[in-house]
């Protein structure tokens, strides 16, 4: 049901790298919810960091909505950067699992599988260790 990857990065670094990975894979970040900040501001302090990224690929979203407009309630995809047990994690609810619960349409299952493949790549890219500075300089 979930795809969650641990990373040695800080939550701030993981969030920065997630934003870059989203763009690299031709998705866009629509909004970032900082749950720690929001809950704390409302009088419910949250210890661990938790940022929820709403991400979308307009072409894929359009295809989903053309098949079943009710699925607008399941869009956009969400990827979270959060601390759990002192470890930074990046994760999502798998689009195939979510849409399987909402629609029996096999075409939507195929679309969800395509999106899921990309979302997993985005998460893996964001979680991957950063290249050493010397190597980054050579690449750039």
C-alpha positions in Angstrom: 0.0 0.0 0.0 2.9 2.3 0.7 6.3 3.0 -0.9 8.6 4.4 1.8 12.4 4.9 1.5 14.7 5.8 4.3 17.5 8.3 3.6 20.5 9.6 5.5 19.6 13.1 4.5 18.1 15.7 6.8 14.4 16.4 6.2 15.4 19.8 4.7 17.9 18.3 2.3 15.5 15.5 1.4 12.7 18.0 0.7 15.1 20.1 -1.5 16.1 17.0 -3.4 12.5 15.8 -3.7 11.6 19.1 -5.4 14.4 18.7 -7.8 13.5 15.1 -8.6 9.9 16.0 -9.2 11.0 18.5 -11.9 13.5 16.1 -13.4 10.7 13.6 -14.0 8.4 16.2 -15.6 6.0 16.5 -12.7 5.3 19.7 -10.9 5.0 20.6 -7.2 1.6 22.3 -6.7 2.0 22.9 -3.0 4.0 21.8 0.1 2.2 21.4 3.4 4.5 21.8 6.4 2.5 19.8 8.9 4.9 20.4 11.8 4.6 24.2 11.3 0.9 24.2 10.7 0.0 22.0 13.7 2.4 23.9 16.0 0.9 27.2 14.9 -2.6 25.9 15.7 -1.5 24.8 19.2 -0.8 21.1 18.5 3.0 20.9 18.5 4.4 18.1 16.3 7.9 17.0 17.2 9.0 15.3 14.0 9.3 17.1 10.6 6.6 16.3 8.1 6.2 18.0 4.7 3.6 16.8 2.3 4.3 17.6 -1.4 1.3 17.7 -3.8 2.8 16.7 -7.1 1.1 16.3 -10.5 1.8 15.5 -14.2 -0.9 17.5 -16.0 -1.0 15.0 -18.9 -1.6 12.0 -16.6 -4.1 13.9 -14.5 -6.0 14.9 -17.5 -6.2 11.2 -18.7 -7.5 10.1 -15.3 -10.2 12.8 -15.2 -11.3 12.1 -18.7 -12.0 8.5 -17.7 -13.6 9.2 -14.3 -14.2 12.8 -13.0 -14.8 11.5 -9.5 -11.2 10.7 -9.2 -10.4 14.4 -8.8 -10.7 13.7 -5.1 -7.6 11.4 -5.3 -5.5 13.9 -7.2 -2.8 15.2 -7.0 -0.4 12.6 -5.9 1.2 13.2 -2.5 4.8 12.5 -1.5 5.8 13.0 2.1 9.2 13.8 3.7 9.0 12.9 7.3 10.9 11.8 10.4 10.0 8.5 12.0 12.0 7.1 14.8 14.8 9.6 14.2 15.1 8.6 10.5 14.2 10.7 7.5 11.8 8.9 5.2 10.3 9.7 1.8 7.1 8.0 0.9 3.7 7.8 -0.9 0.6 5.8 -1.0 0.9 3.7 -4.2 -1.3 5.1 -7.0 -2.2 1.5 -8.1 -3.5 0.6 -4.7 -5.4 3.8 -4.3 -7.1 3.7 -7.7 -7.8 0.0 -7.3 -10.0 0.9 -4.3 -11.7 3.7 -6.3 -12.3 2.3 -9.8 -12.4 -1.1 -11.5 -11.5 0.5 -14.9 -8.4 -1.4 -16.3 -7.3 1.6 -18.3 -7.0 3.6 -15.1 -5.0 0.7 -13.6 -2.5 1.1 -16.5 -2.3 4.9 -16.0 -1.8 4.4 -12.3 1.0 1.9 -12.9 2.8 4.4 -15.2 2.4 7.2 -12.6 3.6 4.8 -9.8 6.7 3.9 -11.7 7.6 7.6 -12.0 6.7 8.4 -8.4 9.0 5.6 -7.2 11.8 7.0 -9.4 11.3 10.4 -7.9 11.4 9.1 -4.4 14.5 7.0 -5.1 16.3 10.0 -6.7 15.4 12.2 -3.7 16.6 9.6 -1.2 19.8 8.7 -2.9 23.0 9.9 -1.2 24.4 13.2 -2.6 27.5 12.9 -4.8 30.6 14.2 -3.1 31.4 17.9 -3.9 34.4 17.0 -6.1 32.3 14.6 -8.2 29.4 17.2 -8.5 31.9 19.7 -9.8 33.1 17.2 -12.5 29.5 16.5 -13.5 28.5 20.1 -13.7 
